[in-house]
């Protein structure tokens, strides 16, 4: 593989490896092609991407000719990222989604109420993040498609109930996911293209912190799993600590919001570009338009640690909230 591939390409390639549906694979490959530097050294890789796109398009056409329905386990991604909620029965996942998004998934006190994936959009400041409520994971019964949805998501909320032995719930949940070749990790996972085990960035959410003794129970939970997970306690029923949870979800996605400012005009603050942390000015220029990277003359930055309007080079590393004015030759 050619050296010096941008982070946006590597992120898109990772999404391709995790994708299962042909349409999702095609979308990821298109993004890899859009972000790859176009020069002689990448010609072979460009050709390989085109061949893979053609292959998956043929698969998609074959499905359509057969009249195949879209599989239940394919949830179209929307917004700045897709985060799924995983947990044992009756931990309050559906109620948590309802509290965070104002959607109306079915909520009941009996287990296995949720039988299908329920996507809903959560507002965080100036962006939307997609949350997906899933049927419970369970050693006794688990919908066959649930691990596939978890595998292709951008992040996972592992939800436990503070009133019902949360330590046992964490251990059981991790074991069930491990059997499906899924491992939840605290930070951005290392990518191993040869491994059949998928590592997913996750957040441990302890629900029902309004129960008796919840503070002590949560403290013990953090002592046990503090090195493995970032943990937060909330109450979906009483709507407590949800703003902090929204922020933690955003931070878990490892993304930045970057704004475009056309020269001589006001910045476009209502629709930020979403880029991965570590992306550079050159990555942003390619995202705005595929020709901008080659034609970029210089750029000015507002809103970061730089002083307003400072000129920056192509290798400038973007900061969340940056306002960027690109100047093209």
Secondary structure as UniProt FT lines:
FT   HELIX           7..18
FT   HELIX           22..35
FT   HELIX           40..42
FT   HELIX           43..65
FT   TURN            66..67
FT   TURN            72..73
FT   STRAND          82..86
FT   TURN            89..90
FT   HELIX           93..101
FT   TURN            111..112
FT   STRAND          118..124
FT   TURN            125..126
FT   STRAND          127..133
FT   TURN            144..145
FT   HELIX           146..152
FT   STRAND          155..161
FT   TURN            162..163
FT   HELIX           166..179
FT   TURN            180..181
FT   STRAND          182..185
FT   TURN            193..194
FT   STRAND          198..207
FT   TURN            209..210
FT   TURN            212..213
FT   HELIX           214..225
FT   TURN            226..228
FT   STRAND          230..233
FT   TURN            236..239
FT   HELIX           242..252
FT   TURN            253..254
FT   STRAND          255..260
FT   TURN            263..264
FT   STRAND          273..276
FT   TURN            277..278
FT   HELIX           281..288
FT   TURN            290..291
FT   HELIX           292..295
FT   STRAND          296..302
FT   TURN            308..309
FT   STRAND          310..312
FT   TURN            314..315
FT   TURN            320..321
FT   STRAND          323..328
//
